[in-house]
């Protein structure tokens, strides 16, 4: 679990993940997604949704700077405003039909949802 609780810690995480994003760009990828955006739900209240969305915003800017699309993954209920602020271009949802969550994704992303 990554500690996204402060701006300083998010910058530290961002400096590492930026290298991975750049490696993806150099390898010819079209998009990246920061897995486990929802890990705050398993942190026993040590992290918050806003901490993780702030980290996503940092990573989304880097992805776009690198020319890559940026995907949201596995955080049902992201609002249109949160999507815009974080820079998410599309969503990846694991088994959203099984958990009856697909509408939460499509209401924000329309047809730009990949269910895996």
BELZI-V481216 format. One record per pair of residues at least 24 apart in sequence whose C-alpha atoms are under 8 Angstrom apart, sorted by the first residue. I is the first residue (numbers start at 0). J is the second residue. If there is no record, write none. Layout:
# BELZI-V481216
I | J
I | J
This chain:
# BELZI-V481216
0 | 38
2 | 46
3 | 46
3 | 50
3 | 51
3 | 54
4 | 45
4 | 46
4 | 47
4 | 50
4 | 51
5 | 50
9 | 53
9 | 54
9 | 57
10 | 57
13 | 54
13 | 57
13 | 58
16 | 58
17 | 58
17 | 61
20 | 61
20 | 62
20 | 65
21 | 65
24 | 65
24 | 66
24 | 67
28 | 67
29 | 66
29 | 67
29 | 68
30 | 62
30 | 67
30 | 68
30 | 69
30 | 70
31 | 62
31 | 67
31 | 68
31 | 69
31 | 70
32 | 69
32 | 70
32 | 71
32 | 72
33 | 58
33 | 70
33 | 71
33 | 72
34 | 71
34 | 72
34 | 73
35 | 72
35 | 73
36 | 71
36 | 72
36 | 73
36 | 74
37 | 73
37 | 74
52 | 81
52 | 85
53 | 85
55 | 85
56 | 84
56 | 85
56 | 86
57 | 85
59 | 85
59 | 86
59 | 87
60 | 85
60 | 86
75 | 100
75 | 103
75 | 104
76 | 103
76 | 104
77 | 103
77 | 104
77 | 107
78 | 107
79 | 107
82 | 107
89 | 113
91 | 115
